[in-house]
């Protein structure tokens, strides 16, 4: 066993000489085998060892006895020991979590604090090959995301260094045999025998059946885990390149958008990963209610021929398809998109859609473009106002026979649905729509009056 672990450490380059190594020790057979093993290699590697044990306050005096057992063993073998406590029941109740999840969160918080306190290079944990098999099977049963099938990583960044797991090449039986061979009588947690926990059910009921068919299933699964991890790293790098090229992220508005045709031109494996990159960017923490169903709906939306379709994701995230683009953005329950403001002349006005409206007086004809409008004062009823559309709004312009609904103009101009309710209209006191800003102007009679007029209102929009 010792040689197998040494080979595993060398193959994955898990250690460095002179390192400070923290070891998570509960007093059970796995962690005691780990602690003993590292005590035998500390001189060879010139390691500073610190054993960390956390009492989760779930088993009263029994868990305290576990810590005292570890402390006595460390004292005998001249290893520094830190005994910590975590109030799991209180944390579990405060955050509405399961016992195992609450314990894991607090345990890792303590690990991080100790890593920082010691400026440690490694946190070593005693996960073994059977744990790996259980983890990957549980991931297979619970979801469809292949990234989750990678299982327990051999190493990963953590706090001031890395978490490493040099026993993933071994089995639970190897741990027990090692403890017996070195006269270690480990502590036993009775909860590990209960099949009420999903992991214990797999351990007691499923793994033994697999081992009947393949006694080296832990090696097979570990190799699979490493292969999946390698593939994932490559695909993730390619997905990040694709996202950087195609996706426009807006940090201020917490939104993301991309051209659908360009997105679909890439392999589906990258599309799926970019989808998850977008979610990781938008959400501070991925909601538990977000599942493979949302991913399936995303791809249905991506490939549908329908326009102006939207999906509702958890925490008020909307995914909207509009005129060849896909937009991710959050909508608040209390968000009000409608506005109506009287325009000061001269003056400036910041609009909810991010545009800035500036208004000034002019005594001569000034050139205008799509983002500006010159209006003879005598042709309008003051004051002017800027507002969002109302039901039934219509306007007309030179050359149009009759009038047209604002809704239909938006459709003709392919304005995204998400922008229509905040799109500004310039109206006079009589309610006449003078300018659907940036799109259509009511220039009737204005061109003839420009020659005779001596006073104008010049309206301009910026940040378009």
BATOR-806319 format. One record per residue (C-alpha): x, y, z. Coordinates in nm, 4 decimals. Example, Ala and Ser with C-alpha at 12.3 -4.5 7.8 and 13.67 -1.06 7.14 Angstrom:
2
+----------+----------+----------+
!     east !    north !       up !
+----------+----------+----------+
!   1.2300 !  -0.4500 !   0.7800 !
!   1.3670 !  -0.1060 !   0.7140 !
+----------+----------+----------+
END
This chain:
464
+----------+----------+----------+
!     east !    north !       up !
+----------+----------+----------+
!   0.0000 !   0.0000 !   0.0000 !
!   0.2764 !   0.2437 !   0.0902 !
!   0.4413 !   0.2047 !  -0.2494 !
!   0.1081 !   0.2465 !  -0.4300 !
!   0.0460 !   0.5747 !  -0.2499 !
!   0.4042 !   0.6909 !  -0.3116 !
!   0.3630 !   0.6206 !  -0.6832 !
!   0.0300 !   0.8055 !  -0.6846 !
!   0.1855 !   1.1093 !  -0.5144 !
!   0.4732 !   1.1110 !  -0.7619 !
!   0.2507 !   1.0648 !  -1.0681 !
!   0.0315 !   1.3593 !  -0.9672 !
!   0.3133 !   1.5622 !  -0.8100 !
!   0.1087 !   1.6144 !  -0.4949 !
!   0.3857 !   1.7143 !  -0.2521 !
!   0.6895 !   1.9381 !  -0.2319 !
!   0.9759 !   1.9207 !   0.0105 !
!   0.9684 !   2.1479 !   0.3121 !
!   0.5921 !   2.2032 !   0.2849 !
!   0.3532 !   2.2838 !   0.5691 !
!   0.0826 !   2.0181 !   0.5576 !
!  -0.2487 !   2.0243 !   0.7425 !
!  -0.4241 !   1.6868 !   0.7780 !
!  -0.7983 !   1.6582 !   0.8353 !
!  -0.8374 !   1.3920 !   1.1051 !
!  -1.1669 !   1.2703 !   1.2516 !
!  -1.0292 !   0.9675 !   1.4358 !
!  -1.1857 !   0.7184 !   1.1953 !
!  -0.9884 !   0.4528 !   1.0055 !
!  -0.9439 !   0.6577 !   0.6867 !
!  -0.8043 !   0.9697 !   0.8503 !
!  -0.5963 !   0.7767 !   1.1068 !
!  -0.4353 !   0.5753 !   0.8283 !
!  -0.3664 !   0.9035 !   0.6504 !
!  -0.2165 !   1.0631 !   0.9625 !
!   0.0047 !   0.7608 !   1.0300 !
!   0.1216 !   0.7439 !   0.6688 !
!   0.2274 !   1.1091 !   0.6696 !
!   0.4054 !   1.0626 !   1.0002 !
!   0.6219 !   0.8034 !   0.8245 !
!   0.7170 !   1.0270 !   0.5322 !
!   0.7565 !   1.3622 !   0.7094 !
!   1.1321 !   1.3283 !   0.7514 !
!   1.1825 !   1.2127 !   0.3930 !
!   0.9906 !   1.5147 !   0.2632 !
!   1.0888 !   1.7490 !   0.5494 !
!   0.7215 !   1.8242 !   0.6201 !
!   0.5695 !   2.0331 !   0.8978 !
!   0.2557 !   1.8415 !   0.9958 !
!  -0.0499 !   1.9802 !   1.1751 !
!  -0.3499 !   1.7581 !   1.2472 !
!  -0.6870 !   1.9377 !   1.2370 !
!  -0.9931 !   1.7767 !   1.3959 !
!  -1.3386 !   1.9361 !   1.4016 !
!  -1.6108 !   1.8442 !   1.6508 !
!  -1.9433 !   1.9022 !   1.4740 !
!  -2.1330 !   1.8829 !   1.8052 !
!  -2.3646 !   1.6158 !   1.6694 !
!  -2.2700 !   1.3257 !   1.8988 !
!  -2.2063 !   1.4944 !   2.2329 !
!  -1.9416 !   1.3330 !   2.4527 !
!  -1.8668 !   1.0728 !   2.1888 !
!  -1.7327 !   1.3277 !   1.9386 !
!  -1.5308 !   1.4953 !   2.2122 !
!  -1.3751 !   1.1574 !   2.2849 !
!  -1.2820 !   1.1355 !   1.9161 !
!  -1.0858 !   1.4600 !   1.9468 !
!  -0.9147 !   1.3480 !   2.2663 !
!  -0.8138 !   1.0261 !   2.0926 !
!  -0.6574 !   1.2162 !   1.8030 !
!  -0.4879 !   1.4588 !   2.0404 !
!  -0.3316 !   1.1739 !   2.2414 !
!  -0.2078 !   0.9998 !   1.9262 !
!  -0.0531 !   1.3232 !   1.7960 !
!   0.1148 !   1.3901 !   2.1293 !
!   0.2649 !   1.0421 !   2.1276 !
!   0.3990 !   1.0890 !   1.7736 !
!   0.5040 !   1.4518 !   1.8233 !
!   0.2609 !   1.6019 !   1.5730 !
!   0.0950 !   1.9391 !   1.6357 !
!  -0.2814 !   1.9105 !   1.6824 !
!  -0.5621 !   2.1655 !   1.6566 !
!  -0.8996 !   2.0734 !   1.8073 !
!  -1.1855 !   2.2884 !   1.6750 !
!  -1.5622 !   2.2955 !   1.7259 !
!  -1.8457 !   2.3753 !   1.4835 !
!  -2.2037 !   2.4320 !   1.5930 !
!  -2.3623 !   2.2382 !   1.3097 !
!  -2.7160 !   2.2176 !   1.4601 !
!  -2.7382 !   2.5979 !   1.4937 !
!  -2.5959 !   2.6592 !   1.1456 !
!  -2.8249 !   2.3952 !   0.9982 !
!  -3.1327 !   2.5589 !   1.1485 !
!  -3.0286 !   2.9129 !   1.0570 !
!  -2.9640 !   2.8265 !   0.6921 !
!  -3.2233 !   2.5500 !   0.6431 !
!  -2.9643 !   2.2938 !   0.5367 !
!  -2.9262 !   1.9187 !   0.5716 !
!  -2.6976 !   1.7887 !   0.8446 !
!  -2.4262 !   1.6642 !   0.6101 !
!  -2.4178 !   1.9827 !   0.4044 !
!  -2.4080 !   2.2101 !   0.7087 !
!  -2.1262 !   2.0027 !   0.8600 !
!  -1.9267 !   2.0133 !   0.5373 !
!  -1.9600 !   2.3921 !   0.5028 !
!  -1.8458 !   2.4605 !   0.8590 !
!  -1.5683 !   2.2027 !   0.8407 !
!  -1.4210 !   2.3645 !   0.5297 !
!  -1.4539 !   2.7091 !   0.6838 !
!  -1.2365 !   2.5879 !   0.9712 !
!  -0.9924 !   2.4290 !   0.7279 !
!  -0.9608 !   2.7554 !   0.5379 !
!  -0.8990 !   2.9540 !   0.8557 !
!  -0.6257 !   2.7142 !   0.9652 !
!  -0.4653 !   2.7121 !   0.6204 !
!  -0.4417 !   3.0899 !   0.6381 !
!  -0.3212 !   3.0890 !   0.9980 !
!  -0.0353 !   2.8503 !   0.9179 !
!   0.0171 !   2.9782 !   0.5619 !
!   0.0013 !   2.6099 !   0.4753 !
!   0.0878 !   2.4601 !   0.1398 !
!  -0.1450 !   2.1591 !   0.1525 !
!  -0.4591 !   2.0359 !   0.3202 !
!  -0.4578 !   1.6555 !   0.3000 !
!  -0.7866 !   1.4664 !   0.3209 !
!  -0.8413 !   1.0927 !   0.3476 !
!  -1.0885 !   1.0312 !   0.0643 !
!  -1.0238 !   0.6931 !  -0.0965 !
!  -1.1205 !   0.5076 !  -0.4108 !
!  -1.4513 !   0.3788 !  -0.2748 !
!  -1.5482 !   0.7387 !  -0.1935 !
!  -1.4723 !   0.8238 !  -0.5553 !
!  -1.6954 !   0.5462 !  -0.6874 !
!  -1.9782 !   0.6541 !  -0.4557 !
!  -1.9461 !   1.0185 !  -0.5570 !
!  -1.9529 !   0.9519 !  -0.9296 !
!  -2.2475 !   0.7132 !  -0.9026 !
!  -2.4407 !   0.9672 !  -0.6958 !
!  -2.3698 !   1.2335 !  -0.9572 !
!  -2.4911 !   0.9990 !  -1.2301 !
!  -2.8172 !   0.9347 !  -1.0449 !
!  -2.8829 !   1.2965 !  -0.9528 !
!  -2.8177 !   1.4857 !  -1.2773 !
!  -2.7180 !   1.4969 !  -1.6426 !
!  -2.4322 !   1.7464 !  -1.6355 !
!  -2.1234 !   1.5491 !  -1.7448 !
!  -1.8981 !   1.7983 !  -1.5657 !
!  -2.0369 !   1.6669 !  -1.2379 !
!  -1.9227 !   1.3142 !  -1.3251 !
!  -1.5606 !   1.4070 !  -1.2698 !
!  -1.5930 !   1.3048 !  -0.9066 !
!  -1.3553 !   1.4030 !  -0.6284 !
!  -1.0496 !   1.5911 !  -0.7599 !
!  -0.7051 !   1.4594 !  -0.6743 !
!  -0.6004 !   1.8182 !  -0.6142 !
!  -0.7607 !   2.1607 !  -0.6250 !
!  -0.6700 !   2.5152 !  -0.5171 !
!  -0.7786 !   2.6021 !  -0.1637 !
!  -0.7020 !   2.8967 !   0.0659 !
!  -0.3229 !   2.9499 !   0.0696 !
!  -0.2427 !   2.6291 !  -0.1165 !
!  -0.4147 !   2.3134 !  -0.2345 !
!  -0.6313 !   2.0282 !  -0.1158 !
!  -0.4715 !   1.6948 !  -0.2052 !
!  -0.6100 !   1.3424 !  -0.1735 !
!  -0.3272 !   1.0860 !  -0.2037 !
!  -0.5469 !   0.7917 !  -0.0942 !
!  -0.7794 !   0.7959 !  -0.3963 !
!  -0.5746 !   0.5057 !  -0.5293 !
!  -0.6816 !   0.2860 !  -0.2337 !
!  -0.9986 !   0.1183 !  -0.1064 !
!  -1.1788 !   0.1284 !   0.2261 !
!  -1.0500 !  -0.2230 !   0.2911 !
!  -0.6932 !  -0.0958 !   0.2400 !
!  -0.7510 !   0.1624 !   0.5147 !
!  -0.8776 !  -0.0960 !   0.7590 !
!  -0.5919 !  -0.3330 !   0.6799 !
!  -0.3369 !  -0.0552 !   0.7237 !
!  -0.4762 !   0.0406 !   1.0656 !
!  -0.4680 !  -0.3231 !   1.1815 !
!  -0.1110 !  -0.3685 !   1.0580 !
!   0.0044 !  -0.0646 !   1.2574 !
!  -0.1932 !  -0.1363 !   1.5754 !
!  -0.4238 !   0.1612 !   1.5272 !
!  -0.7669 !   0.1165 !   1.6844 !
!  -0.9678 !   0.3959 !   1.5200 !
!  -1.2858 !   0.5578 !   1.6471 !
!  -1.6169 !   0.4659 !   1.4819 !
!  -1.9011 !   0.7025 !   1.3943 !
!  -2.2318 !   0.5095 !   1.4268 !
!  -2.3982 !   0.7394 !   1.1723 !
!  -2.1769 !   0.5833 !   0.9039 !
!  -2.3746 !   0.2632 !   0.9408 !
!  -2.7143 !   0.4197 !   0.8699 !
!  -2.8462 !   0.3890 !   0.5144 !
!  -3.0684 !   0.6942 !   0.5659 !
!  -2.7894 !   0.9015 !   0.4116 !
!  -2.7609 !   0.8606 !   0.0341 !
!  -2.3853 !   0.8073 !   0.0412 !
!  -2.4140 !   0.5347 !   0.3024 !
!  -2.6798 !   0.3608 !   0.0954 !
!  -2.4453 !   0.3469 !  -0.2033 !
!  -2.1623 !   0.2333 !   0.0235 !
!  -2.3615 !  -0.0487 !   0.1817 !
!  -2.5914 !  -0.1593 !  -0.0993 !
!  -2.4458 !  -0.0632 !  -0.4385 !
!  -2.0657 !  -0.0697 !  -0.4197 !
!  -2.0455 !  -0.4333 !  -0.3001 !
!  -2.2454 !  -0.5439 !  -0.6052 !
!  -2.0084 !  -0.3584 !  -0.8392 !
!  -1.7060 !  -0.5097 !  -0.6714 !
!  -1.8432 !  -0.8567 !  -0.7357 !
!  -1.8043 !  -0.7817 !  -1.1063 !
!  -1.4848 !  -0.5755 !  -1.0826 !
!  -1.2758 !  -0.5849 !  -0.7673 !
!  -1.0618 !  -0.3006 !  -0.9041 !
!  -1.3581 !  -0.0728 !  -0.9762 !
!  -1.1895 !   0.2035 !  -0.7727 !
!  -0.8941 !   0.2077 !  -1.0162 !
!  -1.1266 !   0.2054 !  -1.3167 !
!  -1.3355 !   0.4909 !  -1.1835 !
!  -1.0319 !   0.6945 !  -1.0775 !
!  -0.8860 !   0.6728 !  -1.4277 !
!  -1.2236 !   0.7726 !  -1.5685 !
!  -1.2365 !   1.0697 !  -1.3298 !
!  -0.8928 !   1.1885 !  -1.4365 !
!  -0.9760 !   1.1491 !  -1.8067 !
!  -1.2988 !   1.3453 !  -1.7668 !
!  -1.1159 !   1.6149 !  -1.5741 !
!  -0.8534 !   1.6489 !  -1.8482 !
!  -1.1200 !   1.6692 !  -2.1193 !
!  -1.3171 !   1.9207 !  -1.9151 !
!  -1.0194 !   2.1510 !  -1.8674 !
!  -0.9550 !   2.1630 !  -2.2413 !
!  -1.3206 !   2.2204 !  -2.3321 !
!  -1.3551 !   2.4820 !  -2.0600 !
!  -1.0620 !   2.6777 !  -2.2001 !
!  -1.2174 !   2.6655 !  -2.5475 !
!  -1.5544 !   2.7721 !  -2.4039 !
!  -1.3954 !   3.0709 !  -2.2323 !
!  -1.2429 !   3.1759 !  -2.5654 !
!  -1.5824 !   3.1396 !  -2.7322 !
!  -1.7552 !   3.3438 !  -2.4595 !
!  -1.4960 !   3.6194 !  -2.4822 !
!  -1.5463 !   3.6358 !  -2.8584 !
!  -1.9264 !   3.6147 !  -2.8783 !
!  -2.0892 !   3.7166 !  -2.5505 !
!  -2.1340 !   4.0787 !  -2.4469 !
!  -2.1400 !   4.0960 !  -2.0667 !
!  -2.2796 !   4.4060 !  -1.8958 !
!  -2.1506 !   4.4212 !  -1.5397 !
!  -2.3590 !   4.7248 !  -1.4457 !
!  -2.6918 !   4.5769 !  -1.5557 !
!  -2.5921 !   4.2182 !  -1.4756 !
!  -2.6854 !   4.0974 !  -1.8225 !
!  -2.5400 !   3.9044 !  -2.1144 !
!  -2.6303 !   3.8832 !  -2.4816 !
!  -2.5069 !   3.7155 !  -2.7991 !
!  -2.5922 !   3.6677 !  -3.1675 !
!  -2.7704 !   3.3348 !  -3.2024 !
!  -2.6344 !   3.2457 !  -3.5474 !
!  -2.2740 !   3.2934 !  -3.4369 !
!  -2.3368 !   3.0986 !  -3.1168 !
!  -2.4937 !   2.8046 !  -3.3019 !
!  -2.1986 !   2.7827 !  -3.5406 !
!  -1.9871 !   2.6356 !  -3.2584 !
!  -1.9983 !   2.2726 !  -3.1349 !
!  -2.2785 !   2.1893 !  -2.8936 !
!  -2.0254 !   2.0868 !  -2.6267 !
!  -1.8952 !   2.4445 !  -2.6220 !
!  -2.2437 !   2.5940 !  -2.6440 !
!  -2.3460 !   2.4116 !  -2.3268 !
!  -2.0351 !   2.5227 !  -2.1406 !
!  -2.0768 !   2.8856 !  -2.2461 !
!  -2.4376 !   2.8673 !  -2.1253 !
!  -2.3076 !   2.7662 !  -1.7816 !
!  -2.0346 !   3.0317 !  -1.7930 !
!  -2.3052 !   3.2924 !  -1.8480 !
!  -2.5058 !   3.1614 !  -1.5523 !
!  -2.1966 !   3.1604 !  -1.3306 !
!  -2.1336 !   3.5214 !  -1.4315 !
!  -2.4895 !   3.6374 !  -1.3656 !
!  -2.5684 !   3.4500 !  -1.0447 !
!  -2.3754 !   3.5268 !  -0.7272 !
!  -2.4530 !   3.1671 !  -0.6341 !
!  -2.6165 !   2.9116 !  -0.8624 !
!  -2.9723 !   2.8518 !  -0.7312 !
!  -3.0627 !   2.5015 !  -0.6211 !
!  -3.3785 !   2.5239 !  -0.8315 !
!  -3.1700 !   2.5594 !  -1.1470 !
!  -3.1612 !   2.2156 !  -1.3107 !
!  -3.1020 !   2.0285 !  -1.6339 !
!  -3.4592 !   2.1230 !  -1.7316 !
!  -3.3547 !   2.4874 !  -1.7666 !
!  -3.0637 !   2.3828 !  -1.9847 !
!  -3.2983 !   2.1809 !  -2.2057 !
!  -3.5359 !   2.4777 !  -2.2372 !
!  -3.2419 !   2.7041 !  -2.3237 !
!  -3.1464 !   2.4848 !  -2.6200 !
!  -3.5094 !   2.4588 !  -2.7320 !
!  -3.5250 !   2.8387 !  -2.7306 !
!  -3.1948 !   2.8579 !  -2.9155 !
!  -3.3176 !   2.6397 !  -3.2011 !
!  -3.6820 !   2.7443 !  -3.2290 !
!  -3.7833 !   2.9429 !  -3.5365 !
!  -4.0184 !   3.1577 !  -3.3292 !
!  -3.9224 !   3.5172 !  -3.2504 !
!  -3.9716 !   3.7143 !  -2.9313 !
!  -3.9829 !   3.4139 !  -2.6973 !
!  -3.8703 !   3.4190 !  -2.3352 !
!  -3.7911 !   3.1813 !  -2.0487 !
!  -3.8137 !   3.2388 !  -1.6753 !
!  -3.5168 !   3.1152 !  -1.4718 !
!  -3.4862 !   3.1222 !  -1.0894 !
!  -3.4407 !   3.4530 !  -0.9040 !
!  -3.6162 !   3.6547 !  -1.1773 !
!  -3.3598 !   3.5839 !  -1.4481 !
!  -3.5157 !   3.6050 !  -1.7926 !
!  -3.3763 !   3.4576 !  -2.1126 !
!  -3.5264 !   3.6304 !  -2.4151 !
!  -3.4947 !   3.5646 !  -2.7853 !
!  -3.5507 !   3.8671 !  -3.0047 !
!  -3.4518 !   3.9270 !  -3.3662 !
!  -3.1541 !   3.6976 !  -3.3820 !
!  -3.0197 !   3.7718 !  -3.0359 !
!  -3.0465 !   3.6026 !  -2.6992 !
!  -3.0500 !   3.8176 !  -2.3865 !
!  -3.0059 !   3.7130 !  -2.0225 !
!  -3.1171 !   3.9761 !  -1.7704 !
!  -3.2761 !   4.0100 !  -1.4294 !
!  -3.6180 !   4.1684 !  -1.3721 !
!  -3.7225 !   4.2944 !  -1.0295 !
!  -4.0777 !   4.2466 !  -0.9066 !
!  -4.1025 !   4.6136 !  -0.8213 !
!  -3.9350 !   4.7350 !  -1.1371 !
!  -4.1280 !   5.0128 !  -1.3115 !
!  -4.0411 !   5.0632 !  -1.6763 !
!  -4.2853 !   5.3436 !  -1.7578 !
!  -4.2061 !   5.7135 !  -1.7210 !
!  -4.3355 !   6.0556 !  -1.8222 !
!  -4.1153 !   6.3660 !  -1.7776 !
!  -4.1698 !   6.7262 !  -1.8808 !
!  -3.8730 !   6.8575 !  -2.0798 !
!  -3.6956 !   7.1721 !  -1.9614 !
!  -3.5682 !   7.4061 !  -2.2315 !
!  -3.2742 !   7.4238 !  -2.2058 !
!  -3.2081 !   7.1154 !  -1.9969 !
!  -3.0792 !   6.7590 !  -1.9755 !
!  -3.2544 !   6.4431 !  -1.8668 !
!  -3.1213 !   6.0960 !  -1.7881 !
!  -3.3657 !   5.8320 !  -1.9044 !
!  -3.4236 !   5.4905 !  -1.7401 !
!  -3.2964 !   5.3068 !  -2.0485 !
!  -2.9546 !   5.4695 !  -2.0086 !
!  -2.9920 !   5.7412 !  -2.2700 !
!  -2.9298 !   6.1097 !  -2.1973 !
!  -3.1627 !   6.3684 !  -2.3504 !
!  -3.0311 !   6.7217 !  -2.4003 !
!  -3.2517 !   7.0102 !  -2.5093 !
!  -3.1429 !   7.3580 !  -2.6214 !
!  -3.2725 !   7.6643 !  -2.8047 !
!  -3.1435 !   7.7566 !  -3.1479 !
!  -3.2070 !   8.0657 !  -3.3650 !
!  -3.0945 !   7.9089 !  -3.6878 !
!  -3.1350 !   7.5857 !  -3.8840 !
!  -2.9059 !   7.3121 !  -3.7531 !
!  -2.8302 !   6.9821 !  -3.9224 !
!  -3.0012 !   6.6817 !  -3.7692 !
!  -2.9534 !   6.3057 !  -3.7861 !
!  -3.1096 !   5.9904 !  -3.6382 !
!  -3.0057 !   6.0981 !  -3.2892 !
!  -3.1219 !   6.4602 !  -3.3068 !
!  -3.4357 !   6.6554 !  -3.3949 !
!  -3.4752 !   7.0257 !  -3.4868 !
!  -3.8269 !   7.1527 !  -3.4155 !
!  -3.9655 !   7.4982 !  -3.5075 !
!  -4.1135 !   7.6392 !  -3.1867 !
!  -4.4272 !   7.7692 !  -3.3600 !
!  -4.5161 !   7.4199 !  -3.4856 !
!  -4.5584 !   7.2536 !  -3.1473 !
!  -4.7642 !   7.2967 !  -2.8341 !
!  -4.5414 !   7.3450 !  -2.5324 !
!  -4.4315 !   7.2066 !  -2.2963 !
!  -4.2722 !   6.9040 !  -2.4539 !
!  -4.2589 !   6.5728 !  -2.2663 !
!  -4.0721 !   6.2500 !  -2.3001 !
!  -4.2502 !   5.9303 !  -2.2069 !
!  -4.2798 !   5.5602 !  -2.2794 !
!  -4.5440 !   5.4135 !  -2.5052 !
!  -4.9081 !   5.3772 !  -2.4048 !
!  -5.1636 !   5.1257 !  -2.5328 !
!  -5.2949 !   5.2349 !  -2.8721 !
!  -5.0158 !   5.4878 !  -2.9393 !
!  -4.9899 !   5.5790 !  -3.3076 !
!  -4.7879 !   5.8279 !  -3.5068 !
!  -4.7523 !   5.9492 !  -3.8611 !
!  -4.4732 !   6.0947 !  -4.0699 !
!  -4.4119 !   6.2424 !  -4.4115 !
!  -4.5005 !   6.0013 !  -4.6894 !
!  -4.7106 !   5.7708 !  -4.4704 !
!  -5.0726 !   5.7283 !  -4.5673 !
!  -5.2531 !   5.7554 !  -4.2334 !
!  -5.0831 !   5.6525 !  -3.9102 !
!  -4.9126 !   5.3474 !  -3.7677 !
!  -4.9097 !   5.1801 !  -3.4282 !
!  -4.5935 !   5.2275 !  -3.2242 !
!  -4.6057 !   4.8527 !  -3.1563 !
!  -4.5878 !   4.7806 !  -3.5304 !
!  -4.3008 !   5.0269 !  -3.5797 !
!  -4.1014 !   4.8425 !  -3.3126 !
!  -4.1658 !   4.5153 !  -3.4935 !
!  -4.0670 !   4.6613 !  -3.8307 !
!  -3.7470 !   4.8045 !  -3.6847 !
!  -3.6747 !   4.4764 !  -3.5026 !
!  -3.6455 !   4.6399 !  -3.1624 !
!  -3.6025 !   4.3705 !  -2.8902 !
!  -3.9094 !   4.3142 !  -2.6763 !
!  -3.7064 !   4.3917 !  -2.3646 !
!  -3.6340 !   4.7454 !  -2.4878 !
!  -3.9787 !   4.8482 !  -2.6079 !
!  -4.1332 !   4.9412 !  -2.2728 !
!  -3.8486 !   5.1806 !  -2.1915 !
!  -3.8068 !   5.3301 !  -2.5397 !
!  -3.8624 !   5.7098 !  -2.5181 !
!  -4.1138 !   5.9086 !  -2.7233 !
!  -4.1108 !   6.2889 !  -2.7560 !
!  -4.4622 !   6.4369 !  -2.7424 !
!  -4.6024 !   6.7895 !  -2.7293 !
!  -4.8659 !   6.9260 !  -2.4926 !
!  -5.1484 !   6.8126 !  -2.7234 !
!  -5.0216 !   6.4523 !  -2.7061 !
!  -4.8909 !   6.4467 !  -3.0614 !
!  -4.5983 !   6.2060 !  -3.0970 !
!  -4.3219 !   6.4071 !  -3.2587 !
!  -4.0381 !   6.1593 !  -3.2370 !
!  -4.0065 !   5.7911 !  -3.1669 !
!  -3.6482 !   5.8559 !  -3.0727 !
!  -3.3878 !   5.7186 !  -3.3067 !
!  -3.6537 !   5.5622 !  -3.5307 !
!  -3.9262 !   5.7890 !  -3.6712 !
!  -3.9923 !   6.1674 !  -3.6809 !
!  -4.3131 !   6.3513 !  -3.7585 !
!  -4.1661 !   6.5987 !  -4.0081 !
!  -4.4940 !   6.7029 !  -4.1638 !
!  -4.5112 !   7.0818 !  -4.2086 !
!  -4.1779 !   7.1202 !  -4.0271 !
!  -3.9623 !   7.1345 !  -4.3397 !
!  -4.1724 !   7.4162 !  -4.4870 !
!  -4.1669 !   7.6153 !  -4.1618 !
!  -3.7921 !   7.5760 !  -4.1145 !
!  -3.7275 !   7.8398 !  -4.3805 !
!  -3.9486 !   8.0997 !  -4.2123 !
!  -3.8845 !   8.0061 !  -3.8503 !
!  -3.6354 !   8.1965 !  -3.6359 !
!  -3.6673 !   7.9981 !  -3.3155 !
!  -3.6035 !   7.6262 !  -3.2792 !
!  -3.5840 !   7.3579 !  -3.0165 !
!  -3.2899 !   7.1205 !  -3.0666 !
!  -3.3333 !   6.7798 !  -2.9028 !
!  -3.0484 !   6.5272 !  -2.8962 !
!  -3.0042 !   6.1784 !  -2.7506 !
!  -2.6701 !   6.0367 !  -2.6449 !
!  -2.5336 !   5.6937 !  -2.5391 !
!  -2.7148 !   5.5058 !  -2.8139 !
+----------+----------+----------+
END
